[in-house]
Amino acid sequence: MDARPWTWRRASTSDAAGNQCVEVRWTGYRVLVRDSVRSDGEHLALAPGAWQTFLNALHTPHLHE
């Protein structure tokens, strides 16, 4: 995670136009997640532990079947 607070980071799997991806931002207390197409819209705020659980689930092979 980027150590600089309030910097939005775009997913590396985004297409060239910036579509079909999410952006995340570390605030120091929460991880914010938003749709890159609706950057001025709502965002999801997660506790760091919840974010880590989500990332771990993405890397669990049986969840992708």
mmCIF file of the N, C-alpha and C atoms, coordinates in Angstrom:
data_MODEL
# 
_entry.id   MODEL 
# 
loop_
_atom_site.group_PDB 
_atom_site.id 
_atom_site.type_symbol 
_atom_site.label_atom_id 
_atom_site.label_alt_id 
_atom_site.label_comp_id 
_atom_site.label_asym_id 
_atom_site.label_entity_id 
_atom_site.label_seq_id 
_atom_site.pdbx_PDB_ins_code 
_atom_site.Cartn_x 
_atom_site.Cartn_y 
_atom_site.Cartn_z 
_atom_site.occupancy 
_atom_site.B_iso_or_equiv 
_atom_site.pdbx_formal_charge 
_atom_site.auth_seq_id 
_atom_site.auth_comp_id 
_atom_site.auth_asym_id 
_atom_site.auth_atom_id 
_atom_site.pdbx_PDB_model_num 
ATOM 1   N N  . MET A 1 1  ? 0.849   -1.179  0.000   1.00 0.00 ? 1  MET A N  1 
ATOM 2   C CA . MET A 1 1  ? 0.000   0.000   0.000   1.00 0.00 ? 1  MET A CA 1 
ATOM 3   C C  . MET A 1 1  ? 0.890   1.235   0.000   1.00 0.00 ? 1  MET A C  1 
ATOM 4   N N  . ASP A 1 2  ? 0.522   2.187   -0.781  1.00 0.00 ? 2  ASP A N  1 
ATOM 5   C CA . ASP A 1 2  ? 1.256   3.449   -0.853  1.00 0.00 ? 2  ASP A CA 1 
ATOM 6   C C  . ASP A 1 2  ? 1.229   4.125   0.522   1.00 0.00 ? 2  ASP A C  1 
ATOM 7   N N  . ALA A 1 3  ? 2.374   4.538   1.010   1.00 0.00 ? 3  ALA A N  1 
ATOM 8   C CA . ALA A 1 3  ? 2.454   5.140   2.338   1.00 0.00 ? 3  ALA A CA 1 
ATOM 9   C C  . ALA A 1 3  ? 1.986   6.589   2.365   1.00 0.00 ? 3  ALA A C  1 
ATOM 10  N N  . ARG A 1 4  ? 1.870   7.229   1.196   1.00 0.00 ? 4  ARG A N  1 
ATOM 11  C CA . ARG A 1 4  ? 1.418   8.619   1.159   1.00 0.00 ? 4  ARG A CA 1 
ATOM 12  C C  . ARG A 1 4  ? -0.093  8.668   1.316   1.00 0.00 ? 4  ARG A C  1 
ATOM 13  N N  . PRO A 1 5  ? -0.585  9.319   2.364   1.00 0.00 ? 5  PRO A N  1 
ATOM 14  C CA . PRO A 1 5  ? -2.030  9.383   2.563   1.00 0.00 ? 5  PRO A CA 1 
ATOM 15  C C  . PRO A 1 5  ? -2.735  10.132  1.431   1.00 0.00 ? 5  PRO A C  1 
ATOM 16  N N  . TRP A 1 6  ? -3.938  9.740   1.160   1.00 0.00 ? 6  TRP A N  1 
ATOM 17  C CA . TRP A 1 6  ? -4.843  10.401  0.241   1.00 0.00 ? 6  TRP A CA 1 
ATOM 18  C C  . TRP A 1 6  ? -4.436  10.341  -1.227  1.00 0.00 ? 6  TRP A C  1 
ATOM 19  N N  . THR A 1 7  ? -3.592  9.410   -1.593  1.00 0.00 ? 7  THR A N  1 
ATOM 20  C CA . THR A 1 7  ? -3.218  9.213   -2.987  1.00 0.00 ? 7  THR A CA 1 
ATOM 21  C C  . THR A 1 7  ? -4.008  8.031   -3.530  1.00 0.00 ? 7  THR A C  1 
ATOM 22  N N  . TRP A 1 8  ? -4.851  8.270   -4.532  1.00 0.00 ? 8  TRP A N  1 
ATOM 23  C CA . TRP A 1 8  ? -5.598  7.180   -5.146  1.00 0.00 ? 8  TRP A CA 1 
ATOM 24  C C  . TRP A 1 8  ? -4.668  6.375   -6.036  1.00 0.00 ? 8  TRP A C  1 
ATOM 25  N N  . ARG A 1 9  ? -4.751  5.055   -5.915  1.00 0.00 ? 9  ARG A N  1 
ATOM 26  C CA . ARG A 1 9  ? -3.945  4.138   -6.741  1.00 0.00 ? 9  ARG A CA 1 
ATOM 27  C C  . ARG A 1 9  ? -4.888  3.315   -7.595  1.00 0.00 ? 9  ARG A C  1 
ATOM 28  N N  . ARG A 1 10 ? -4.657  3.286   -8.886  1.00 0.00 ? 10 ARG A N  1 
ATOM 29  C CA . ARG A 1 10 ? -5.501  2.526   -9.811  1.00 0.00 ? 10 ARG A CA 1 
ATOM 30  C C  . ARG A 1 10 ? -4.990  1.097   -9.938  1.00 0.00 ? 10 ARG A C  1 
ATOM 31  N N  . ALA A 1 11 ? -5.914  0.164   -10.067 1.00 0.00 ? 11 ALA A N  1 
ATOM 32  C CA . ALA A 1 11 ? -5.560  -1.243  -10.235 1.00 0.00 ? 11 ALA A CA 1 
ATOM 33  C C  . ALA A 1 11 ? -4.709  -1.428  -11.483 1.00 0.00 ? 11 ALA A C  1 
ATOM 34  N N  . SER A 1 12 ? -3.722  -2.292  -11.399 1.00 0.00 ? 12 SER A N  1 
ATOM 35  C CA . SER A 1 12 ? -2.824  -2.517  -12.535 1.00 0.00 ? 12 SER A CA 1 
ATOM 36  C C  . SER A 1 12 ? -3.517  -3.229  -13.683 1.00 0.00 ? 12 SER A C  1 
ATOM 37  N N  . THR A 1 13 ? -4.684  -3.811  -13.457 1.00 0.00 ? 13 THR A N  1 
ATOM 38  C CA . THR A 1 13 ? -5.410  -4.519  -14.507 1.00 0.00 ? 13 THR A CA 1 
ATOM 39  C C  . THR A 1 13 ? -6.369  -3.608  -15.271 1.00 0.00 ? 13 THR A C  1 
ATOM 40  N N  . SER A 1 14 ? -6.319  -2.326  -15.020 1.00 0.00 ? 14 SER A N  1 
ATOM 41  C CA . SER A 1 14 ? -7.172  -1.376  -15.719 1.00 0.00 ? 14 SER A CA 1 
ATOM 42  C C  . SER A 1 14 ? -6.827  -1.358  -17.200 1.00 0.00 ? 14 SER A C  1 
ATOM 43  N N  . ASP A 1 15 ? -7.827  -1.129  -18.051 1.00 0.00 ? 15 ASP A N  1 
ATOM 44  C CA . ASP A 1 15 ? -7.519  -1.015  -19.471 1.00 0.00 ? 15 ASP A CA 1 
ATOM 45  C C  . ASP A 1 15 ? -6.956  0.386   -19.764 1.00 0.00 ? 15 ASP A C  1 
ATOM 46  N N  . ALA A 1 16 ? -6.544  0.619   -20.980 1.00 0.00 ? 16 ALA A N  1 
ATOM 47  C CA . ALA A 1 16 ? -5.881  1.875   -21.342 1.00 0.00 ? 16 ALA A CA 1 
ATOM 48  C C  . ALA A 1 16 ? -6.759  3.100   -21.108 1.00 0.00 ? 16 ALA A C  1 
ATOM 49  N N  . ALA A 1 17 ? -8.060  2.933   -21.195 1.00 0.00 ? 17 ALA A N  1 
ATOM 50  C CA . ALA A 1 17 ? -8.977  4.061   -21.014 1.00 0.00 ? 17 ALA A CA 1 
ATOM 51  C C  . ALA A 1 17 ? -9.341  4.266   -19.542 1.00 0.00 ? 17 ALA A C  1 
ATOM 52  N N  . GLY A 1 18 ? -8.850  3.397   -18.668 1.00 0.00 ? 18 GLY A N  1 
ATOM 53  C CA . GLY A 1 18 ? -9.158  3.528   -17.251 1.00 0.00 ? 18 GLY A CA 1 
ATOM 54  C C  . GLY A 1 18 ? -10.483 2.901   -16.854 1.00 0.00 ? 18 GLY A C  1 
ATOM 55  N N  . ASN A 1 19 ? -11.025 2.074   -17.719 1.00 0.00 ? 19 ASN A N  1 
ATOM 56  C CA . ASN A 1 19 ? -12.305 1.423   -17.450 1.00 0.00 ? 19 ASN A CA 1 
ATOM 57  C C  . ASN A 1 19 ? -12.116 0.103   -16.711 1.00 0.00 ? 19 ASN A C  1 
ATOM 58  N N  . GLN A 1 20 ? -13.197 -0.364  -16.136 1.00 0.00 ? 20 GLN A N  1 
ATOM 59  C CA . GLN A 1 20 ? -13.243 -1.679  -15.507 1.00 0.00 ? 20 GLN A CA 1 
ATOM 60  C C  . GLN A 1 20 ? -12.182 -1.857  -14.441 1.00 0.00 ? 20 GLN A C  1 
ATOM 61  N N  . CYS A 1 21 ? -12.058 -0.900  -13.568 1.00 0.00 ? 21 CYS A N  1 
ATOM 62  C CA . CYS A 1 21 ? -11.112 -1.072  -12.484 1.00 0.00 ? 21 CYS A CA 1 
ATOM 63  C C  . CYS A 1 21 ? -11.567 -0.303  -11.257 1.00 0.00 ? 21 CYS A C  1 
ATOM 64  N N  . VAL A 1 22 ? -10.873 -0.543  -10.208 1.00 0.00 ? 22 VAL A N  1 
ATOM 65  C CA . VAL A 1 22 ? -11.115 0.167   -8.962  1.00 0.00 ? 22 VAL A CA 1 
ATOM 66  C C  . VAL A 1 22 ? -9.862  0.941   -8.594  1.00 0.00 ? 22 VAL A C  1 
ATOM 67  N N  . GLU A 1 23 ? -10.056 1.910   -7.725  1.00 0.00 ? 23 GLU A N  1 
ATOM 68  C CA . GLU A 1 23 ? -8.940  2.669   -7.173  1.00 0.00 ? 23 GLU A CA 1 
ATOM 69  C C  . GLU A 1 23 ? -9.018  2.549   -5.666  1.00 0.00 ? 23 GLU A C  1 
ATOM 70  N N  . VAL A 1 24 ? -7.856  2.549   -5.033  1.00 0.00 ? 24 VAL A N  1 
ATOM 71  C CA . VAL A 1 24 ? -7.807  2.464   -3.573  1.00 0.00 ? 24 VAL A CA 1 
ATOM 72  C C  . VAL A 1 24 ? -6.965  3.610   -3.034  1.00 0.00 ? 24 VAL A C  1 
ATOM 73  N N  . ARG A 1 25 ? -7.246  3.970   -1.802  1.00 0.00 ? 25 ARG A N  1 
ATOM 74  C CA . ARG A 1 25 ? -6.509  5.058   -1.149  1.00 0.00 ? 25 ARG A CA 1 
ATOM 75  C C  . ARG A 1 25 ? -6.398  4.729   0.336   1.00 0.00 ? 25 ARG A C  1 
ATOM 76  N N  . TRP A 1 26 ? -5.224  4.850   0.874   1.00 0.00 ? 26 TRP A N  1 
ATOM 77  C CA . TRP A 1 26 ? -4.962  4.619   2.295   1.00 0.00 ? 26 TRP A CA 1 
ATOM 78  C C  . TRP A 1 26 ? -5.019  5.959   3.004   1.00 0.00 ? 26 TRP A C  1 
ATOM 79  N N  . THR A 1 27 ? -5.860  6.069   4.037   1.00 0.00 ? 27 THR A N  1 
ATOM 80  C CA . THR A 1 27 ? -6.012  7.333   4.744   1.00 0.00 ? 27 THR A CA 1 
ATOM 81  C C  . THR A 1 27 ? -5.212  7.370   6.035   1.00 0.00 ? 27 THR A C  1 
ATOM 82  N N  . GLY A 1 28 ? -4.616  6.264   6.394   1.00 0.00 ? 28 GLY A N  1 
ATOM 83  C CA . GLY A 1 28 ? -3.932  6.156   7.673   1.00 0.00 ? 28 GLY A CA 1 
ATOM 84  C C  . GLY A 1 28 ? -4.757  5.360   8.670   1.00 0.00 ? 28 GLY A C  1 
ATOM 85  N N  . TYR A 1 29 ? -6.070  5.323   8.438   1.00 0.00 ? 29 TYR A N  1 
ATOM 86  C CA . TYR A 1 29 ? -6.987  4.588   9.321   1.00 0.00 ? 29 TYR A CA 1 
ATOM 87  C C  . TYR A 1 29 ? -7.904  3.648   8.556   1.00 0.00 ? 29 TYR A C  1 
ATOM 88  N N  . ARG A 1 30 ? -8.166  3.964   7.309   1.00 0.00 ? 30 ARG A N  1 
ATOM 89  C CA . ARG A 1 30 ? -9.075  3.180   6.482   1.00 0.00 ? 30 ARG A CA 1 
ATOM 90  C C  . ARG A 1 30 ? -8.513  3.055   5.070   1.00 0.00 ? 30 ARG A C  1 
ATOM 91  N N  . VAL A 1 31 ? -8.958  2.002   4.394   1.00 0.00 ? 31 VAL A N  1 
ATOM 92  C CA . VAL A 1 31 ? -8.669  1.838   2.978   1.00 0.00 ? 31 VAL A CA 1 
ATOM 93  C C  . VAL A 1 31 ? -9.962  2.195   2.246   1.00 0.00 ? 31 VAL A C  1 
ATOM 94  N N  . LEU A 1 32 ? -9.887  3.188   1.384   1.00 0.00 ? 32 LEU A N  1 
ATOM 95  C CA . LEU A 1 32 ? -11.047 3.610   0.601   1.00 0.00 ? 32 LEU A CA 1 
ATOM 96  C C  . LEU A 1 32 ? -10.977 2.954   -0.765  1.00 0.00 ? 32 LEU A C  1 
ATOM 97  N N  . VAL A 1 33 ? -12.109 2.504   -1.268  1.00 0.00 ? 33 VAL A N  1 
ATOM 98  C CA . VAL A 1 33 ? -12.190 1.831   -2.559  1.00 0.00 ? 33 VAL A CA 1 
ATOM 99  C C  . VAL A 1 33 ? -13.297 2.517   -3.364  1.00 0.00 ? 33 VAL A C  1 
ATOM 100 N N  . ARG A 1 34 ? -12.992 2.835   -4.627  1.00 0.00 ? 34 ARG A N  1 
ATOM 101 C CA . ARG A 1 34 ? -14.000 3.474   -5.481  1.00 0.00 ? 34 ARG A CA 1 
ATOM 102 C C  . ARG A 1 34 ? -13.898 2.940   -6.901  1.00 0.00 ? 34 ARG A C  1 
ATOM 103 N N  . ASP A 1 35 ? -14.955 3.149   -7.650  1.00 0.00 ? 35 ASP A N  1 
ATOM 104 C CA . ASP A 1 35 ? -15.010 2.818   -9.067  1.00 0.00 ? 35 ASP A CA 1 
ATOM 105 C C  . ASP A 1 35 ? -14.264 3.926   -9.817  1.00 0.00 ? 35 ASP A C  1 
ATOM 106 N N  . SER A 1 36 ? -13.306 3.565   -10.642 1.00 0.00 ? 36 SER A N  1 
ATOM 107 C CA . SER A 1 36 ? -12.513 4.585   -11.336 1.00 0.00 ? 36 SER A CA 1 
ATOM 108 C C  . SER A 1 36 ? -13.346 5.400   -12.324 1.00 0.00 ? 36 SER A C  1 
ATOM 109 N N  . VAL A 1 37 ? -14.426 4.830   -12.843 1.00 0.00 ? 37 VAL A N  1 
ATOM 110 C CA . VAL A 1 37 ? -15.277 5.550   -13.781 1.00 0.00 ? 37 VAL A CA 1 
ATOM 111 C C  . VAL A 1 37 ? -16.113 6.592   -13.049 1.00 0.00 ? 37 VAL A C  1 
ATOM 112 N N  . ARG A 1 38 ? -16.432 6.339   -11.805 1.00 0.00 ? 38 ARG A N  1 
ATOM 113 C CA . ARG A 1 38 ? -17.236 7.266   -11.000 1.00 0.00 ? 38 ARG A CA 1 
ATOM 114 C C  . ARG A 1 38 ? -16.392 7.840   -9.867  1.00 0.00 ? 38 ARG A C  1 
ATOM 115 N N  . SER A 1 39 ? -15.290 8.435   -10.202 1.00 0.00 ? 39 SER A N  1 
ATOM 116 C CA . SER A 1 39 ? -14.342 8.904   -9.196  1.00 0.00 ? 39 SER A CA 1 
ATOM 117 C C  . SER A 1 39 ? -14.921 9.983   -8.283  1.00 0.00 ? 39 SER A C  1 
ATOM 118 N N  . ASP A 1 40 ? -15.968 10.653  -8.716  1.00 0.00 ? 40 ASP A N  1 
ATOM 119 C CA . ASP A 1 40 ? -16.588 11.665  -7.873  1.00 0.00 ? 40 ASP A CA 1 
ATOM 120 C C  . ASP A 1 40 ? -17.770 11.097  -7.080  1.00 0.00 ? 40 ASP A C  1 
ATOM 121 N N  . GLY A 1 41 ? -17.995 9.792   -7.218  1.00 0.00 ? 41 GLY A N  1 
ATOM 122 C CA . GLY A 1 41 ? -19.116 9.145   -6.540  1.00 0.00 ? 41 GLY A CA 1 
ATOM 123 C C  . GLY A 1 41 ? -18.742 8.609   -5.165  1.00 0.00 ? 41 GLY A C  1 
ATOM 124 N N  . GLU A 1 42 ? -19.570 7.736   -4.686  1.00 0.00 ? 42 GLU A N  1 
ATOM 125 C CA . GLU A 1 42 ? -19.377 7.144   -3.369  1.00 0.00 ? 42 GLU A CA 1 
ATOM 126 C C  . GLU A 1 42 ? -18.177 6.201   -3.360  1.00 0.00 ? 42 GLU A C  1 
ATOM 127 N N  . HIS A 1 43 ? -17.692 5.907   -2.170  1.00 0.00 ? 43 HIS A N  1 
ATOM 128 C CA . HIS A 1 43 ? -16.604 4.957   -2.015  1.00 0.00 ? 43 HIS A CA 1 
ATOM 129 C C  . HIS A 1 43 ? -16.899 4.056   -0.823  1.00 0.00 ? 43 HIS A C  1 
ATOM 130 N N  . LEU A 1 44 ? -16.208 2.955   -0.768  1.00 0.00 ? 44 LEU A N  1 
ATOM 131 C CA . LEU A 1 44 ? -16.312 2.001   0.321   1.00 0.00 ? 44 LEU A CA 1 
ATOM 132 C C  . LEU A 1 44 ? -15.138 2.224   1.251   1.00 0.00 ? 44 LEU A C  1 
ATOM 133 N N  . ALA A 1 45 ? -15.373 2.279   2.552   1.00 0.00 ? 45 ALA A N  1 
ATOM 134 C CA . ALA A 1 45 ? -14.302 2.458   3.538   1.00 0.00 ? 45 ALA A CA 1 
ATOM 135 C C  . ALA A 1 45 ? -14.143 1.165   4.326   1.00 0.00 ? 45 ALA A C  1 
ATOM 136 N N  . LEU A 1 46 ? -12.934 0.620   4.316   1.00 0.00 ? 46 LEU A N  1 
ATOM 137 C CA . LEU A 1 46 ? -12.658 -0.640  4.995   1.00 0.00 ? 46 LEU A CA 1 
ATOM 138 C C  . LEU A 1 46 ? -11.576 -0.461  6.052   1.00 0.00 ? 46 LEU A C  1 
ATOM 139 N N  . ALA A 1 47 ? -11.731 -1.184  7.142   1.00 0.00 ? 47 ALA A N  1 
ATOM 140 C CA . ALA A 1 47 ? -10.658 -1.250  8.131   1.00 0.00 ? 47 ALA A CA 1 
ATOM 141 C C  . ALA A 1 47 ? -9.490  -2.008  7.497   1.00 0.00 ? 47 ALA A C  1 
ATOM 142 N N  . PRO A 1 48 ? -8.256  -1.708  7.885   1.00 0.00 ? 48 PRO A N  1 
ATOM 143 C CA . PRO A 1 48 ? -7.106  -2.389  7.280   1.00 0.00 ? 48 PRO A CA 1 
ATOM 144 C C  . PRO A 1 48 ? -7.204  -3.913  7.347   1.00 0.00 ? 48 PRO A C  1 
ATOM 145 N N  . GLY A 1 49 ? -7.707  -4.455  8.443   1.00 0.00 ? 49 GLY A N  1 
ATOM 146 C CA . GLY A 1 49 ? -7.843  -5.910  8.556   1.00 0.00 ? 49 GLY A CA 1 
ATOM 147 C C  . GLY A 1 49 ? -8.836  -6.481  7.559   1.00 0.00 ? 49 GLY A C  1 
ATOM 148 N N  . ALA A 1 50 ? -9.926  -5.767  7.324   1.00 0.00 ? 50 ALA A N  1 
ATOM 149 C CA . ALA A 1 50 ? -10.925 -6.208  6.342   1.00 0.00 ? 50 ALA A CA 1 
ATOM 150 C C  . ALA A 1 50 ? -10.340 -6.166  4.935   1.00 0.00 ? 50 ALA A C  1 
ATOM 151 N N  . TRP A 1 51 ? -9.566  -5.142  4.632   1.00 0.00 ? 51 TRP A N  1 
ATOM 152 C CA . TRP A 1 51 ? -8.913  -5.033  3.325   1.00 0.00 ? 51 TRP A CA 1 
ATOM 153 C C  . TRP A 1 51 ? -7.942  -6.199  3.128   1.00 0.00 ? 51 TRP A C  1 
ATOM 154 N N  . GLN A 1 52 ? -7.171  -6.520  4.155   1.00 0.00 ? 52 GLN A N  1 
ATOM 155 C CA . GLN A 1 52 ? -6.222  -7.632  4.048   1.00 0.00 ? 52 GLN A CA 1 
ATOM 156 C C  . GLN A 1 52 ? -6.953  -8.956  3.848   1.00 0.00 ? 52 GLN A C  1 
ATOM 157 N N  . THR A 1 53 ? -8.065  -9.142  4.535   1.00 0.00 ? 53 THR A N  1 
ATOM 158 C CA . THR A 1 53 ? -8.871  -10.353 4.350   1.00 0.00 ? 53 THR A CA 1 
ATOM 159 C C  . THR A 1 53 ? -9.368  -10.445 2.918   1.00 0.00 ? 53 THR A C  1 
ATOM 160 N N  . PHE A 1 54 ? -9.817  -9.337  2.361   1.00 0.00 ? 54 PHE A N  1 
ATOM 161 C CA . PHE A 1 54 ? -10.264 -9.293  0.965   1.00 0.00 ? 54 PHE A CA 1 
ATOM 162 C C  . PHE A 1 54 ? -9.127  -9.664  0.016   1.00 0.00 ? 54 PHE A C  1 
ATOM 163 N N  . LEU A 1 55 ? -7.961  -9.081  0.214   1.00 0.00 ? 55 LEU A N  1 
ATOM 164 C CA . LEU A 1 55 ? -6.815  -9.392  -0.649  1.00 0.00 ? 55 LEU A CA 1 
ATOM 165 C C  . LEU A 1 55 ? -6.415  -10.860 -0.538  1.00 0.00 ? 55 LEU A C  1 
ATOM 166 N N  . ASN A 1 56 ? -6.425  -11.390 0.669   1.00 0.00 ? 56 ASN A N  1 
ATOM 167 C CA . ASN A 1 56 ? -6.102  -12.807 0.858   1.00 0.00 ? 56 ASN A CA 1 
ATOM 168 C C  . ASN A 1 56 ? -7.094  -13.696 0.113   1.00 0.00 ? 56 ASN A C  1 
ATOM 169 N N  . ALA A 1 57 ? -8.375  -13.333 0.144   1.00 0.00 ? 57 ALA A N  1 
ATOM 170 C CA . ALA A 1 57 ? -9.401  -14.121 -0.549  1.00 0.00 ? 57 ALA A CA 1 
ATOM 171 C C  . ALA A 1 57 ? -9.171  -14.108 -2.061  1.00 0.00 ? 57 ALA A C  1 
ATOM 172 N N  . LEU A 1 58 ? -8.690  -12.997 -2.587  1.00 0.00 ? 58 LEU A N  1 
ATOM 173 C CA . LEU A 1 58 ? -8.415  -12.938 -4.030  1.00 0.00 ? 58 LEU A CA 1 
ATOM 174 C C  . LEU A 1 58 ? -7.320  -13.917 -4.442  1.00 0.00 ? 58 LEU A C  1 
ATOM 175 N N  . HIS A 1 59 ? -6.448  -14.237 -3.536  1.00 0.00 ? 59 HIS A N  1 
ATOM 176 C CA . HIS A 1 59 ? -5.333  -15.122 -3.835  1.00 0.00 ? 59 HIS A CA 1 
ATOM 177 C C  . HIS A 1 59 ? -5.573  -16.548 -3.373  1.00 0.00 ? 59 HIS A C  1 
ATOM 178 N N  . THR A 1 60 ? -6.802  -16.869 -2.989  1.00 0.00 ? 60 THR A N  1 
ATOM 179 C CA . THR A 1 60 ? -7.145  -18.218 -2.567  1.00 0.00 ? 60 THR A CA 1 
ATOM 180 C C  . THR A 1 60 ? -7.724  -18.957 -3.771  1.00 0.00 ? 60 THR A C  1 
ATOM 181 N N  . PRO A 1 61 ? -6.996  -19.976 -4.291  1.00 0.00 ? 61 PRO A N  1 
ATOM 182 C CA . PRO A 1 61 ? -7.397  -20.639 -5.532  1.00 0.00 ? 61 PRO A CA 1 
ATOM 183 C C  . PRO A 1 61 ? -8.820  -21.185 -5.537  1.00 0.00 ? 61 PRO A C  1 
ATOM 184 N N  . HIS A 1 62 ? -9.293  -21.766 -4.458  1.00 0.00 ? 62 HIS A N  1 
ATOM 185 C CA . HIS A 1 62 ? -10.612 -22.410 -4.490  1.00 0.00 ? 62 HIS A CA 1 
ATOM 186 C C  . HIS A 1 62 ? -11.759 -21.391 -4.644  1.00 0.00 ? 62 HIS A C  1 
ATOM 187 N N  . LEU A 1 63 ? -11.505 -20.127 -4.413  1.00 0.00 ? 63 LEU A N  1 
ATOM 188 C CA . LEU A 1 63 ? -12.552 -19.120 -4.569  1.00 0.00 ? 63 LEU A CA 1 
ATOM 189 C C  . LEU A 1 63 ? -12.771 -18.735 -6.030  1.00 0.00 ? 63 LEU A C  1 
ATOM 190 N N  . HIS A 1 64 ? -11.884 -19.152 -6.908  1.00 0.00 ? 64 HIS A N  1 
ATOM 191 C CA . HIS A 1 64 ? -11.973 -18.769 -8.319  1.00 0.00 ? 64 HIS A CA 1 
ATOM 192 C C  . HIS A 1 64 ? -12.577 -19.861 -9.178  1.00 0.00 ? 64 HIS A C  1 
ATOM 193 N N  . GLU A 1 65 ? -13.060 -20.916 -8.578  1.00 0.00 ? 65 GLU A N  1 
ATOM 194 C CA . GLU A 1 65 ? -13.633 -22.036 -9.349  1.00 0.00 ? 65 GLU A CA 1 
ATOM 195 C C  . GLU A 1 65 ? -15.075 -21.788 -9.681  1.00 0.00 ? 65 GLU A C  1 
# 
